[in-house]
Each structure stands twice: as C-alpha cells, then as structure tokens.
Amino acid sequence: MPVSMIQFSYKSETVEKLINNPEDRSLAVKELLEKLGGKLLAFYYSYGEYDGVVLAEMPDNISGLAATMTSFAAGGTENIKTTILITVEEAMAAMKKASGLKLEQPKG
C-alpha cells in the first residue's frame, strides 16, 4: 500500500483551541484513515514551516487524496503538503526500468 507523508500547519484559532482544551488529534486522524481503508503509521508535531507530520499507509492514492481533502475541508488547517513515499525496492525497480531509456533534448 502507498505510504504518504502529510505535513500540516494549523490555523492560529486551532492552536488556541488546542491550548485551551488539549486533545490527542492523532485519534481523529487514525479514525479518518481507517474509514478509508488506511492506517496511521505515525503522527508527530514539529517546529518550523509545518506544525506536524503524519505518516499514513493508504490502499491507493485516491483514498490518500480523499483523506487530505477531508482534513483540509474541516477548516482547522491552513496548509497541507502531501508527499508520496517510495520504498528502496520501488526506486530500484524504477532505476532498472529507466535503464537504457533516453529523452531527446530540445533542438533549440
């Protein structure tokens, strides 16, 4: 199953709500992913550009996108970035498939 890294930033109002009423948001994320046939692998908070990161295993990319869209539509976040992660084995298969292929460069 595809694994995604989903980075998110909360709106300031969401942070205020969490400060005033601390809540384990990983439980809600886990429930959403499981409804779509997925699995929560990890949920971390972070410093920097994003407030947190979720690692999720989903049955397909459509389900992964549905989870991201649902999360964004809920209104608590202001930025979500999803990265599909590729295993070493998948990357090696792609390297072998690319072996011998050429892309013609522009003629200009």
C-alpha positions as CSV (number, residue, x, y, z in Angstrom):
1,M,0.0,0.0,0.0
2,P,1.3,3.5,-0.8
3,V,2.8,5.4,2.1
4,S,2.3,9.2,2.3
5,M,4.0,11.9,4.4
6,I,1.4,14.6,5.1
7,Q,2.7,17.8,6.6
8,F,0.2,20.3,8.0
9,S,0.0,23.8,9.5
10,Y,-2.7,24.7,11.9
11,K,-4.7,28.0,11.8
12,S,-4.0,30.2,14.8
13,E,-7.5,29.6,16.0
14,T,-6.9,25.9,16.0
15,V,-3.8,26.3,18.1
16,E,-5.7,28.4,20.6
17,K,-8.4,25.7,20.9
18,L,-5.7,23.0,21.5
19,I,-4.0,25.2,24.2
20,N,-7.4,25.8,25.9
21,N,-8.5,22.2,25.6
22,P,-5.6,19.8,24.9
23,E,-6.6,17.0,22.6
24,D,-4.9,14.0,21.0
25,R,-5.6,14.8,17.4
26,S,-3.9,11.6,16.2
27,L,-7.1,9.7,17.3
28,A,-9.3,11.6,14.9
29,V,-6.7,11.2,12.1
30,K,-6.5,7.5,12.8
31,E,-10.3,7.1,12.6
32,L,-10.5,9.0,9.3
33,L,-7.7,6.9,7.7
34,E,-9.2,3.7,8.9
35,K,-12.6,4.7,7.4
36,L,-10.8,5.0,4.0
37,G,-9.1,1.6,4.4
38,G,-5.8,3.1,5.6
39,K,-3.5,3.0,8.6
40,L,-1.9,5.7,10.7
41,L,1.8,4.8,10.9
42,A,3.0,7.9,12.9
43,F,1.8,11.4,14.0
44,Y,4.3,13.9,15.1
45,Y,4.3,17.6,15.9
46,S,7.2,19.6,14.7
47,Y,8.9,23.0,14.7
48,G,9.4,25.1,11.5
49,E,7.3,25.6,8.4
50,Y,4.8,22.9,9.4
51,D,3.2,22.2,12.8
52,G,3.2,18.4,12.3
53,V,3.6,15.4,10.1
54,V,1.5,12.3,9.6
55,L,2.8,9.1,8.0
56,A,-0.1,7.1,6.6
57,E,-0.4,3.9,4.7
58,M,-3.4,4.0,2.3
59,P,-4.9,1.4,-0.1
60,D,-4.4,3.8,-3.0
61,N,-3.6,7.4,-3.9
62,I,-7.3,8.3,-4.4
63,S,-8.0,7.3,-0.8
64,G,-5.0,9.3,0.3
65,L,-6.2,12.3,-1.5
66,A,-9.7,11.9,0.0
67,A,-8.1,11.9,3.5
68,T,-6.2,15.1,2.7
69,M,-9.2,16.8,1.2
70,T,-11.4,15.9,4.1
71,S,-8.8,17.2,6.6
72,F,-8.4,20.5,4.8
73,A,-12.1,20.9,4.4
74,A,-12.6,20.6,8.1
75,G,-11.1,24.0,8.5
76,G,-8.5,23.6,11.2
77,T,-5.5,23.7,9.0
78,E,-4.2,26.4,6.6
79,N,-1.6,24.4,4.7
80,I,-1.3,20.7,3.9
81,K,1.5,19.2,1.8
82,T,1.4,15.5,0.8
83,T,4.4,13.6,-0.4
84,I,4.1,10.0,-1.7
85,L,7.0,8.0,-0.3
86,I,8.8,5.4,-2.5
87,T,10.5,2.3,-1.0
88,V,14.1,1.5,-1.9
89,E,12.8,-1.6,-3.7
90,E,10.4,0.5,-5.8
91,A,13.1,3.0,-6.6
92,M,15.4,0.3,-7.7
93,A,12.7,-1.2,-9.9
94,A,12.3,2.3,-11.5
95,M,16.1,2.6,-12.0
96,K,16.0,-0.8,-13.8
97,K,13.1,0.3,-15.9
98,A,14.8,3.6,-16.8
99,S,18.0,1.8,-17.8
100,G,18.6,2.3,-21.5
101,L,15.9,4.8,-21.9
102,K,16.8,8.2,-23.4
103,L,14.9,11.5,-23.6
104,E,15.7,13.6,-26.6
105,Q,16.7,17.1,-25.6
106,P,15.1,20.3,-27.2
107,K,16.6,21.2,-30.5
108,G,16.9,24.9,-29.8
